[in-house]
């Protein structure tokens, strides 16, 4: 499974926009936009999801599933549930 947040984070790490991800994965731009606008796990045709995941992998992005170990080396970022809420920032 891949989440919309993982897709956005993967693009951010690569410094690419949705159009570039669409080109890399051979998936239409509206499909990428729809996938990233979804809540939680991205739903779609398995072939389409596979194309996006494979495009990220070719570009060096490892998408780590819930409670899964990372199989690769290198630096990375992993989301975890916060142990306590973040205090609000002051605005001036």
N, C-alpha and C positions, 0 to 999 in steps of 0.2 A: 504494500500500500504506500501511497505517496500523499502527502497533505498539501493543501494550497500554500501553507506557510513554508513548507520545505521547498516548493517550487520558487517562491519569491526569494527565499534565502539563497537558494542555489544560483539564481540569476544575479543576486547582489554580489555573491562571492566572485562570480565571473565578470561582473561589470557589464552585463548585457541587458537589453530590453526585451519585451515580449516578442517583438518582431524577429529579433535575432534567434531567440529560442525556437520560435516557429520554424525558421529556416533550418536551424541545426537538426531539428527533429522530424522535419518533413510533415509537420502538422500545421493546419491553418491557424492564422492569427486569432480569429474568433474562438476557435477551440481552446487555445492557450488562455485567452482572456476568460473564457467561461470556467475553465479548470481552476484558475487562480482566484476567481470570485466565489468559489464554493466554500462551504463551511466544513472544516475537518477533513476527512479523507476525500480525495478527489474521486469522483465516480465517472465512469466513461467506458468506452470500448477498450477491451484489454489490449488490443493491438496499438491503440493510440497511447495508452499509458506506458506501454513497453517502449515505444519510440521515444517518448520524453525521458524516461529513466535512462535509456541507453545513450541518448544525446548528452545527458549530464555526466554519465560515466566516461564517455569518450573525452569530455572536456576536463575530467579530473575531479568531478564532484561525486562523493559517496553519499547516498541517501540512506540514513540509518533508521531502521524501523524501531517501533516502540519496544523497549527492553531488549534490544539486540546489541550485540557487541560489534564494534567497528572492525572490519576485516583489513583495513588498509593502514598505512602509516601516514605520517605527515600531520600538519596542523589541522585543526578543525574547530567547529563550534557545535555544541549539542544543547538543545533545549531541554530543560527539566522543570517540573512544577516547582514554583517558589515555595519555600518553607514558611514564609510569612509575607504578607502584602508589602509592596514597596510604598514607603511614605510619599504623600503627594509633594510635588516640587513647588517651591515658592515662586510666585510670579510678581513681577514689579513693573 
